[in-house]
C-alpha cells in the first residue's frame, strides 16, 4: 500500500475518533452471562431480564469498576447513562472515550482482509478508473497488473461506465478460487488475463531493501494481522540477502500487544516480555510470544520519536533489553496503559483503560516518561543514516567496487543501486564518502560543518569549509557534488585498504 493511501486511512480514522492505542480486540457484551468477572470481584447475581439500555449501563460500570487499573470515583455508582460513566471515568482515565452506535458501526467495518484479487483503483483526471497499485504477493500482483492499467472488461462485462468503487466491488468474491476474466488496456494495446481470487490481507506495513544487506520495515500500527505481515516481510527480505534490519516505529501509536509480542518472538529469543498490572498493584497476566515462532537472528536498529507509544514502546524496550538492537531518534511518548473498546447491547461503545504493562526488566515506561534512545538524533534523514551506519558496523563488507559514472556499486560482489555516481577528476577516482565508510563499518557523524569517521584506532575528518579530507597530517582534496561529499579512493590506503584501478573497466576497487 502506498504511503499516501496509508496516511489517508489514518486521517479518516482519526477524524472518527476511532484510533485505539494499545487496544485489545473489541468486546461484544449482551447479557450478564457473557462477562468473565475479575477474580473475587463478582457482583451479586442479577438474573432478571435487562433492557438493552440497562445492560449497557450495567456493563459500562462493571468494566470501569473491576477492569481498570485506576480506582473508580465514588460517583460512578450514581451514573444514569453510559455517557455519564465515561465522563466520570475521564477524571482518572485520560484515554476513556464514548462512541455512538454509528461510530461503532464504522469502527467494526474497518477491514484488514477480504477475498479478491488485491488491486487498488482510483479515478484519473478524466474521471476514468485506473489501477494505482497492487497488494504485494496478491493475485493481481502475480498476474502482472501495474500502475496505469485500465480494466475494461470483467467477465465480459464492459466497465467503461463504472467508477473505481464499482469495479473494486465487482472484483471481490464470496469464495476463494472464484475466477475473474479480465480485459486490460495498457497504453495502446489490450490483453486478456484470468485471475483466481484468494484471501488478501490489506497491508499495514511497508518493507523493502535499503541496500544489498539492510532491510527496512515501517510499522504504522500493530493490528491483529501485523505479525503475519511482518513474518512475510522478514522471509522476503531474508531471501533478498538481508543481514541487518531497520524497523521504523516513528509515529507508531501502538496497537494490539499480542501482535507486538509475536513480532518480538520473530526477532529475539526472550520470554515472557511483560506483565499486566492491576489497580491493586498485583500482576494478573503475562504478555509473551509463542515460543514456537520462527526466529530471525539479525542485528536491529529501531527508529523512534515522541509519537512512538504503547505497544510500540513495549516492543522497542524488549528489543533493546535483549541486546539484539538499539533505539535511534528522540525520546518516546511514555504510555504503558492498555485500552479496550467494549461494544454494549445498545450498539454504543466505550474505550476504557483495562490494564498496564510492566516490562520483565521492571521498567514502567509511563513512570520513566518514555524510552531514551541509545543514539539521540533529531533529524529524520539523519536517523536513517545513523541506523544504516550502525547496522553496517555489525556486518561490514570486505570489498567495494565503483565504476566511474554509474549510479551503482558492488559490495562483496553484490551490485547495489546508488543515487551517487563515482567519477574521475584530475586523474583521481572519487567515491562517495558515506557509502564507503558505512559499508566498511565505520562510525560516521556530522557536526559543525565536518564529517568525522571512526573505525577502531583509525580517524578521518572531512572539513566542508576547507574542502579537504585528512587523517593526521595527510590531506587530500574532497569534492562536494549533488548533495554528497566525495573523497579520492586512494585516500583509503592510509588505513591499510588496498586500492586498485581497472583502466579497461574504468572502475576502482577498495578492499580490506
N, C-alpha and C positions, 0 to 999 in steps of 0.2 A: 504494500500500500504506500502511496506517495506521502511525503511529509505534509503536503497541502491537504490531502484527504484526512489524514490523521488529525491535524490541527483543527479542521472544520468540525469533525466529530466531537473533539474535546470541547470546542467552544459551545456546541449545541448542548452537550451535557451540562456544562457549567451554567448555561442560561436557564436550564430547567431545575437547577439546584439539586442535581441528582448525582453529583460526584461523591463517592463514598471512600474516604481514606481508610485503608486497612479494614475493609468491610468483610464480614463473614457473609455467606450466602443468605439471601432474604428468607425470612421465616414466615410461613403462612400459618396463621392461627385462626381456629374456628371455635371449637368447644373446649371446655376445661380439660377434657381427656387428652388433648393434643400437646399439653405442656408437660415437660420434664422439670419438676421443681428442683431448686437448689437443695442439696442435702441438708436436712434438718430445718428447712425453711418452709415446709409445706403449709399453706394456709388451711384454715378449716374447710372441710368439704362443702362444696356448693354444687349439689347435684341438680338443682332446679334449672329449668329451661331458661336461657337468657335470650333477649333480643340481640340483634347484631350490634346495636349501639351499646348495650350493657356489656356484651362480650368484649368489644373493642376497648372500652374504658377499663374493664377488669384486667385485661392482659397488658395494657399500657402501664398500669400501676404495678402489676406484678413484675414486669421486666425492669421497671425503674427502681423498684424496691430491692429485688433479690439478685439481679444480674449485673448491676452497675458497680464498678469499683468505688464509686462516690457514695457517701451517705446521703440518702434522700431527705430533703427538707420535710419538716413535720406537716406542713400544709398539703403535702401530696395526698393525704388521706381524704381531704375535703374537695379535691378536684372533681368537677362535674362533667368535663369533656376531655377528649384526647388532647385538644389544643392546650387546655389548662395544664395537663400533665407535662407537656413539652415546655411550656412557659416556666413552670415551677422547677423542672429539672435543669433548665438552662442556667439557673442560679449557681449550679455546681458543675455542670457538664457543658463546656463551651461548644461541643460538637453535636449536641442534640438538635434535631430538626423535625418538622412536621411536613408530610406530603399529602396532598389531596388525592382522591381516587384517580383523577385524570393524570396527575403526575406519576403515580404509581403504575398506571397502565402503560405509559410511555417507558418508564424505567424497566419494567419486566419484559418489554418487547425489544430491548436493545439486543441485537443478535451478535453471537460470536461464531456461529457456524450455520450452514444450510446445505441443501443438496442442489447442485447446479454445476456450472462449468467454470466459475471463477473469473468472470470478466468484468471490468469496470467500464461504464459507458457515460458519456457526457454529451451535451448538445454543443455544436460548434457555433461560430459566429453567424452562420446561415440558418441556425435552428435545426440542423440535421444531426442525428446521433452519430457518434464516432467512438471507437474504442480508445480509452485513455490509459489502459494498462490491464494487466492480468495478475491474479494472485499467484505468487511463486509456487511451482510444482502442481498447479491446478490443471484440470483437463484443458482449459483454454491456453494456458502457458505451454503445455506439452504439444498442443496442436499447432503452435506457431503463430497464434494471433498476436498482433503487435499494435502499438500506438498508431492511430491514424486509420486503421481498418474500419470499413463500414459493413455491418451485417445486413445485407439487402433482402435476404430471404431466410426464414426459419421454417423448416419442414414444408417448403414450397409456398409459404405464406409471405406475400410481399410486405415488407416492413417500412416502406418509404413514408407512409403516413403516421408511423408510430413514433412516440417520444422515446428518449433513452430509458425513462422509467418503465414504460410499457414493455420495451424489449427486455429489460432486466427481469421483469416479472415472467415473461414468456420463457426465459432461459433458466427457470427454476423447475424442480421436479419433486414429486412426492416420494419417488423410489430411486435408489442407486441403480446405475446402468441404463436409465432412460436415455434413449438416443435422440440427439439433435442433429438434423441435417441442415447445414448452413451454406448459403452462398455469400461469399465475402468479396467486397470490392477493395482492391489495394492499388492506389494510384490509378493507372489507366487500364488495369486488367481485373478480371474476376476469376475466382476459383471456388470449387466446392470442397467441403470437408465435413466429416461426421465426427461427433464428439459425444462420448458417453458421460453422463452426469455421475458425480460422486460427492461425498461429503466434503465441503470446502470450509476450511477454518479461516475466518476473517483475520488477517494479520494484525497483531497488536505490537509487533516489533519490526525493526529494520535490521538487516545484517548483511555484511559484505566484507571482503578482504581489503584492508588498508594498504597492504603491500604483500610481498611474497610470503611473509611469515606471520603477519599480525592480523587477527580477525577483529571485527567490530560488531557489537550488538547494542542497539538502542532500545531501552525498555521505557515506555511511557507510563505503564500501569501494570500491576500484577493482577491479571484476571484469572478465572478458573482454567483458562486454556494457555496461559503464558508459559507454563512449564513445558507443555508439549511443543509449543513453538520454539522455545529455546533449545530443547533437545534436538529438534530438526535442524536448527541453525548450527548447533555445535557439530553435528555429524557432517553437515555440508561444508562448513569451514575447515574441519579436520581433513576432509577429502581434498581440499584445496591447498593443503600444506600449512595450516595454522600451527604455530608453535607458541604463541602468546595471544592474549585476548584483552581488548578494551571493552568494558561494559559501561555504557553511558546511562547513568541514573540521574542526570541533571533534570530538574523539573518533574521527577517522578514522585507523585504524591503518595504512593503506597499501593494498596490493593489487598488481595487475599493472602494471608500468612501461609496457608498451605502451599500455594503456588511458589511463594518466595522460599519456603523451606525446601521444597523439592528441587528448585534450581540450585540451592546450596548443596544438595546431595549430588548433583551432577559434577560439582566443581571442587568440593572439599570433603574429606573423609572425617566428619566430626558430628557426633550425635550425643545427646539432643542439642538443639540450638538455643532454645529459650523456654522460660517458664511463664505461665499466666498467673498473675497475682490478683487476689480478690480484694474487696474493700477492707476486710479484716486484716489483710497482710499475709494471709496464708496462700500457699501455692496450690492451685487447683487444676492444673493442666500443663501439658508439655507440647511445644511445637517442635517437631523433628521430621527429618526427611525419611523416606523409605530406604532402608539400608541396602536394598537390592538394586538401587538405581545405578545406571552406568556412570562410571567416574572418568572425567577428563582431567588428566594430571598436567596442567599447564599453568604458567605464571599469569597473574591477573592484574590489571590496572583499572580501578573504578573511578569514573568521573562523577563528582558530587557538587552540589551547591546548596544555597539556602532554601530551595524548594524540594530538596530530597527529603522525604518524610516517611515515617511509619514503617510499613513492611519493607520499604527500600532501605531504611536505616538499619533494620534488623539484618537484612541481607548483607549490607556493607560492613556492619560490625563483625559479623561472623566470618566473612572472608578475611578481614584483617586479623582477627583473633586467631584464625587457623594458621597464619603465617603464609598463606598462599598468595596474597595480593596486598596492594596498597591503595589508599584513597588519595585522589588528586583533585584539587579545586578549592572550594571555600567550605566553611562550616555548614553542617546540615541543619534542618529545621528544628529537630528536638521533640519528637512525638512518638511515644511508645504505647499510646492508648489504642484500643481496638473498638471499632464501631460495628454494629449490626443493624441492618434495615429489616424491620418487622412489619409484615403485612397483616392488617387487622381484618376482622369479619366484615366491616363496613367498606372495605376497599381502601381505607386510609392507610398511611404508613408512618412509622416513626423511626428515626435514626437515634440510637442511644449508644453511649459507650458501655460496652459489656465486658471489658477486661483491660488488663495492662500487662505487657510482657516485660520480663527482666531477662537479660542475657545470661547465659550459663556462666559467664565470667563475673556476674554480679553487677554488670553495668545497667544503670537506669538511665536510658537515653534522654528521657524528659528532664530528670533532675540534673543531668550533665549539661543541658542546654543544647544538645545536639552533638554530633561527632566532629572532632577536629581532624582535618586531613593530615596525611603524612607529608604531603607536599602542598604548601599553600600557594595557589596560582589563581589570580583573579581574571585574567583574560581568557575568553573561551577558546580561541585558537591555540593559545599557548598551553592550555590544559591538555589538549590532544597531543601537541608536540611533546610535552613532558611525559605523557603516557607512552608514546612511541619510544622515546629515549630510554625510559625505564625498562620496557619490555625487550628492546634490542640489547640492553646491557645484560639481561638474563640469558639471551640466546644470540651472542654476537656472531657475525659471519666471519669467514676466513679470507674471502676474496671478493673484490668488486671489479667490474669491468664497464667502462664507459666508451661508447662510440661517439665520436665528435658529431654534433648536430642532431643526434637522435634524442627524442623525448622518452627515453627508456634507459635502463641499465641492467646489468646482471649481478645478482648476489648469490655466490656459491652455485653458479650455473643456472639460477632461476631468473628468467627475464621479467623485469618489473616495469610498469609504466611510471612515468615521472612528468611533472609539469615543468621541468627544468632540464635543458639540454647542455651537455658539456661542449666546450668549444676550444679552438686554438687562437692564441694571441701572442704575437712576438716570439713564435717558436715554442711556446709552452702550452701544455694542455691544462685547461681549467675545469675543475669539477665542483659541484655544489657542496658547500661546507656541511650543511645539516645531513644530507643523505649519506655522506662519507662517514662522519663521526658517529652518528646514531647507529648506523648499521654495524660499525665496528665495536659498539658497546660503550662509547664514551658518554660521560655525563656532560650535557651541554646546557649552558644558561646564558641568557641575555640580560645585561644590566648596564645602565649608564653609558649606552652607546657602544658597548663592546660585547662580543661573544667570548665566553670562557669555556674551554673544553678541558675535561679532566679524565684521565684513564690511568689509575694507579699512580705511579710517580710521574707520568707524562703530563705536561701542561701546555696549553695552546691559548693564545689570545688573538682575536681579530679586532683591531681598532677601526671602527667605522669612520671616525674623524680623520685618521691618517691614511686609511685605505691600505693597511698592511696586516699581515698575519705574522706572528712572532712566537718563538719559544727561546727562552734565554736571550742571547744576543743575536740569534739568527732571525732574519726577517726576509719576507718576500712580498711582492705586491699582491693585493687582493682586488677583486673586481665585483662591483655591485651591478646586477643586471636582472631585469624583470622581477623585482621584489626578492631577490636571493643573492647572498654573498657566495662568491666562488673563490677557491684557492688553487694555486698550482698543485697538480697531483704530485709533483716532485717533492713538495714540502713534507709529505708524509714519510719520506725516507729518514727524516730527522728522528723518528720514533721507532725505527727498526723495521718499517714496512718495505717490501720490495716493490718498486715501481718500474714497470716495463712498457715500452711503446711499440705498438704493432703498426708500422707505416702502411703496410698493404691494406689493413682493415681500418686505418685511421682511428685506432682505439687505444686506450690506456688501461692497464691492469694494475691494481693495487692489492697486494697480498700480505698477510701477516707472516 
